[in-house]
């Protein structure tokens, strides 16, 4: 066996506890798949060091650019990203080799005293303070409160999962909203007081999914990593990210999307895509959905792509562009 099939594979990852946990899970899967040792290479991204809110620094690419630079420089062999952080435009020099089976895409509420959102907003004499760094979550949380005849105060926060949950534990906030997938991957999902239904809070496009990316020239590794790809997950997130791209919105925009796969007894047959765009105060939301048939071949992503583009066109026709311009925190 030659050196190219036995040497250590270098996996680039952000340094956060969550990134290390999810990259470690991918590393183990790659070890089992290839029989080769995998080393985690910790890389600091601009999004990790900046203290500005994501909407202020642009959001798109701030957590992945340094990893991509390392890939192109040959410093690492492949990288693991949270798919929702990945820009929708794929670089020709890089390949999205695999999107493994998706974790729970929903958002999760962690609130004081084990309360749900409805319980938090039930007290007419107290306005619940809910922390999130996401304009998308702010828009939908505020809209949800309005639908209940209540009001919440959405507070912009940053920091890792421990930091964000700490705001609740210290009594500085009544609740925070985090991705359920992240809580699951670090073993803290039991702390969620409520998993938020996509019927009221649509997640970020690609939320809960991971992206395994490597240099396009590394064709042998791409072929092996492709064995970790889940066609159903890829179809779903392709539709969501196609919507995001057609809206010309970055990952910091107040855009939510979720594609649900519907199957008969033999195979997945339909894809149901929902999208939402809103003002952060929740006063205006554009919410639409569409359904399409899934092609028999997992390599054919034309239907998910077209669904995203078509739904985006409908949302833009209903004023979505003006709502995305309102990102004030």
C-alpha positions, -999 to +999 in steps of 0.1 A: +000+000+000+015+034-010+018+065+011-012+083-004-035+056+010-019+054+045-010+089+055-030+108+080-060+128+065-061+163+079-097+175+087-100+213+091-125+225+117-134+256+137-122+256+173-156+258+190-169+230+212-198+224+187-175+224+156-150+201+173-178+177+183-194+175+148-160+173+131-150+145+154-181+126+144-172+130+107-136+121+114-147+088+130-170+081+100-141+087+076-117+065+096-142+037+094-148+043+057-112+046+045-092+028+072-069+059+074-062+080+105-078+114+106-063+144+124-084+174+134-067+207+124-082+236+144-086+268+124-098+302+136-122+320+113-131+357+112-166+349+125-150+334+156-128+364+164-152+393+155-174+406+183-198+423+158-232+408+152-235+386+122-259+410+104-233+437+107-203+417+094-223+403+065-227+367+078-221+349+045-187+331+046-174+345+078-172+311+094-158+292+064-134+314+045-104+305+066-111+268+062-115+272+025-082+291+023-065+262+041-080+237+017-067+256-014-033+260+002-031+223+008-028+227+046-058+204+051-073+176+030-110+183+038-131+205+059-164+202+078-188+231+079-223+237+093-241+238+060-261+269+070-228+288+073-217+279+037-223+305+010-247+294-017-222+300-045-199+270-048-162+278-057-151+259-088-118+250-070-137+232-042-162+203-042-190+197-018-181+160-015-208+149+010-238+160+030-244+133+056-277+125+071-292+156+086-298+161+123-330+177+136-333+210+117-356+227+143-348+255+166-349+249+203-360+271+232-341+270+265-361+291+290-360+298+327-381+276+349-386+250+322-411+273+304-424+271+268-428+301+246-465+303+252-459+302+289-432+329+287-456+352+269-486+345+291-476+370+318-492+403+307-471+422+333-438+410+321-422+412+286-401+381+281-365+388+269-353+362+244-317+361+232-307+353+196-281+365+171-304+356+142-326+382+124-346+352+110-354+340+145-362+376+157-387+380+129-405+348+136-404+350+174-419+385+173-445+374+147-454+344+169-458+367+199-480+390+179-502+361+168-508+353+205-516+389+213-484+393+232-450+409+229-414+398+235-381+416+235-356+399+212-321+406+224-291+403+200-264+380+215-233+362+203-211+335+218-209+297+219-236+275+233-223+276+268-222+314+268-257+317+254-273+292+278-254+311+306-275+342+299-305+322+311-288+305+340-276+339+353-310+354+350-299+380+323-324+366+298-357+347+301-347+324+272-324+318+243-331+301+210-305+277+196-303+251+168-315+217+182-288+200+161-260+218+179-275+209+213-278+173+203-242+171+190-227+183+222-251+162+244-273+191+258-306+186+239-323+176+272-319+212+284-343+224+257-376+234+272-393+233+239-385+222+203-401+249+181-423+235+154-415+246+118-451+256+116-443+286+136-405+290+133-388+279+101-351+271+105-322+286+085-317+270+051-295+239+056-298+240+094-289+207+110-269+195+081-231+193+077-210+199+046-178+180+038-158+200+014-124+194-003-103+206-031-117+198-065-084+183-077-085+157-049-107+133-070-098+101-051-107+116-017-139+131-032-150+097-044-145+081-010-161+110+009-191+108-014-200+075+003-210+095+033-235+115+012-272+112+020-292+118-012-324+127+006-307+153+028-289+167-003-321+171-022-338+189+008-310+213+015-304+220-022-340+233-024-336+254+007-303+269-005-316+274-040-343+296-024-318+315-004-296+320-035-324+332-057-335+357-030-299+369-032-297+367+006-268+358+029-270+336+060-275+367+082-307+376+063-341+371+080-349+341+057-362+307+069-366+276+047-373+239+052-378+211+027-397+180+039-393+148+020-425+127+016-422+090+008-445+061-002-437+025+007-409+023-018-391+056-021-391+093-016-415+108-041-422+144-032-405+174-018-424+201+001-406+234+004-416+262+028-400+296+029-404+328+050-389+363+050-398+389+075-390+422+093-372+416+125-400+432+145-423+405+132-448+430+118-446+416+083-439+381+070-440+366+035-446+329+038-451+306+009-447+269+000-445+246-030-444+209-037-425+190-064-418+154-075-383+141-066-364+126-096-356+089-094-318+095-097-301+110-066-277+128-090-305+148-105-310+179-084-329+199-111-362+196-093-349+209-059-330+237-077-360+248-097-384+246-067-361+270-048-359+294-077-396+294-084-406+298-047-382+327-044-397+344-075-432+341-059-419+355-026-401+384-043-433+392-062-450+395-028-424+420-015-398+398+001-369+420-012-380+449+008-383+429+040-347+415+036-334+450+035-348+456+070-321+439+092-317+463+120-310+446+153 
